[in-house]
Amino acid sequence: MTTIVDTPEEAAALELAPLLIRRPLEAFLDAHGLGSGPLDAEPVGDGHSNVTYVIRRDGGEWVLRRPPRPPLPPSAHDVLREAFLLKALEPTAVRLPKVLATCDDDALLGVPFYVMERIDGVVLNAELPDGMEPRRIGEELVDALVEVHDADWRAAGLEGFGKPSGYLERQLRRFGGLWEHNKTREIGALDEVTRWLGAHIPESGPATIVHGDYRLGNVMFTGERLSAIFDWELATIGDPLADIGYLLATYAQPGDGDSTVASLTTVTRTPGFPTRDELVARYEQRSGRSMSNVPWYTTLALWKSAIFLEGSYKRRLAGTTEDPFFDRLKDGVPEIAERARRTAARAE
């Protein structure tokens, strides 16, 4: 499947739209003072939603972020909203890359996109580089999230970015509707969890920025310091414990069985990494927030993951993506839903 072409004419001749078109992108970069000459690009990261490329030309390297190929669910994959958030948080302590240019003109690539700085470092997946201490990695993962939740979103101009009250109820409504859009089959475990979540909604504390996809695979380390948090497309204002639930849902530890949602980053099975309970204890100590309802938030995260990934499976069935990870979702989505059901049962 062709993903990068040189001209709009080449793009128009393809059955499926390419992801990058070099000539109009080069002109855009020229206009923003980002290098000169021919452009090279390669996909980067393990993300399976929005598409991220490292782009290179004379004068430097940058990172471009764009949505996947259409069709897209309503309100999903809004990269310009993501870029707005990154720019708003630039003066804060939140660890993130700097946005350099945004484009809302679909005529260039067929979708909006933005370009950000490239930060040197590593994203941890299956192996731990020499010299990195596992426990410190886990501590940094928690401490950087505490900084996100401590950021003054009102002072950053994010008053209209999300509604600070009713976040959990909206999550249930939104993802319940998304399931109707995404589903390719009936999954009884997911329906059961939907009912359980609605019947056991906890009371939220004060609203904070919520990343929405916070996991080890979405951060970068430079040395032993967490230097950048990526993939903010699901961010909003809401209940910070939703991020803790998702972090735990995606964090593998020794003794865990196979898990689709935790399969992208398996390095935390290495001896020396903190356990999930230790991550919770550190967050509680650093943030001052009670962790008594964490199982509910972990169930919510698994339920949302199943629904979101069913949309990816639907795109795979439609042939609009070539991502081989999506082949796992035929069995993977029901497996996540079943794990959500077990987590809910343990919370009773």
BELWOKA-V314551 format. One record per backbone hydrogen bond with DSSP energy under -0.5 kcal/mol. CO is the residue of the C=O (numbers start at 1). NH is the residue of the N-H. E is the energy in kcal/mol with one decimal. If there is no record, write none. Layout:
BEGIN
co;nh;e
CO;NH;E
CO;NH;E
END
This chain:
BEGIN
co;nh;e
3;19;-2.5
3;20;-2.1
5;22;-2.8
6;23;-2.7
7;11;-1.8
8;12;-2.5
9;13;-1.0
11;14;-1.4
20;5;-2.0
21;25;-1.6
22;26;-3.1
23;27;-2.1
24;28;-1.9
25;29;-2.5
26;30;-2.5
27;31;-2.1
28;32;-1.0
29;32;-0.6
29;34;-2.7
30;33;-1.6
33;35;-0.9
36;58;-1.1
40;56;-3.0
42;54;-2.8
50;49;-0.7
51;66;-2.5
52;44;-2.3
53;55;-0.6
53;64;-2.9
54;42;-1.9
55;62;-2.4
56;40;-2.7
57;60;-2.1
58;36;-2.2
60;57;-1.8
61;118;-0.6
62;55;-2.4
63;116;-3.0
64;53;-2.6
65;114;-1.9
66;51;-3.4
73;76;-1.6
77;79;-1.5
78;82;-1.6
79;83;-2.4
80;84;-2.2
81;85;-1.9
82;86;-2.2
83;87;-2.3
84;88;-2.1
85;89;-2.2
86;90;-0.5
87;90;-0.7
89;92;-1.8
94;96;-0.8
95;229;-2.0
98;117;-2.6
101;115;-3.1
103;113;-1.9
104;106;-0.8
105;108;-1.6
105;109;-0.6
106;110;-2.0
112;67;-0.7
113;103;-2.7
114;65;-2.7
115;100;-2.8
115;101;-1.8
116;63;-2.5
117;119;-0.5
122;124;-0.5
122;221;-3.0
125;267;-2.7
127;125;-0.5
127;129;-0.6
129;132;-1.6
131;133;-0.5
132;134;-0.6
133;137;-1.7
134;138;-1.9
135;139;-2.2
136;140;-2.6
137;141;-2.1
138;142;-1.7
139;143;-2.9
140;144;-2.6
141;145;-1.0
142;146;-2.2
143;147;-1.7
144;148;-1.6
145;149;-2.3
146;150;-1.6
147;151;-1.0
148;151;-0.8
151;153;-1.3
152;156;-1.4
153;158;-2.4
154;157;-1.7
158;161;-1.6
158;162;-0.5
162;164;-0.6
166;170;-2.2
167;171;-2.4
168;172;-2.1
169;173;-2.2
170;174;-3.4
171;175;-2.6
172;176;-1.6
173;177;-2.2
174;178;-2.2
175;179;-2.0
176;180;-1.3
177;181;-1.4
178;182;-2.9
179;183;-2.7
187;191;-1.7
188;192;-2.2
189;193;-2.1
190;194;-2.3
191;195;-1.7
192;196;-2.0
193;197;-2.9
194;198;-1.7
195;199;-1.3
196;200;-0.8
197;200;-1.1
202;204;-0.5
208;238;-3.0
210;236;-2.0
213;215;-0.7
215;218;-1.9
216;219;-1.4
218;230;-3.2
220;227;-2.3
220;228;-1.3
221;122;-2.8
221;223;-0.6
222;225;-1.4
225;222;-2.6
225;227;-0.7
228;220;-2.6
232;235;-2.0
236;210;-3.1
236;238;-0.5
238;208;-2.6
238;240;-0.6
239;242;-1.8
240;243;-1.4
240;244;-0.9
241;245;-2.5
242;246;-1.9
243;247;-2.5
244;248;-2.4
245;249;-2.0
246;250;-1.6
248;251;-0.8
250;252;-0.7
253;256;-2.1
260;263;-1.1
265;252;-0.6
266;269;-2.0
267;270;-2.1
270;273;-1.6
275;279;-2.0
276;280;-2.3
277;281;-2.2
278;282;-2.2
279;283;-2.5
280;284;-2.6
281;285;-2.2
282;286;-2.8
283;287;-2.7
284;288;-2.0
291;294;-1.6
293;296;-0.9
293;297;-1.5
294;298;-2.4
295;299;-2.3
296;300;-2.5
297;301;-2.1
298;302;-2.2
299;303;-2.6
300;304;-2.7
301;305;-2.2
302;306;-2.3
303;307;-2.0
304;308;-3.0
305;309;-2.8
306;310;-1.5
307;311;-1.1
308;311;-0.5
308;312;-1.1
309;313;-2.4
310;314;-2.2
311;315;-1.9
312;316;-2.1
313;317;-2.4
314;318;-1.7
315;319;-0.6
315;320;-2.1
315;321;-0.6
316;319;-0.9
323;326;-1.2
324;327;-1.4
325;328;-1.7
326;329;-1.3
327;330;-0.7
328;331;-0.7
328;332;-2.3
329;333;-1.9
331;335;-1.8
332;336;-2.3
333;337;-2.3
334;338;-2.2
335;339;-2.1
336;340;-2.3
337;341;-2.0
338;342;-2.2
339;343;-2.4
340;344;-2.4
341;345;-2.1
342;346;-1.9
343;347;-1.0
344;347;-0.5
344;348;-0.6
345;348;-0.9
END
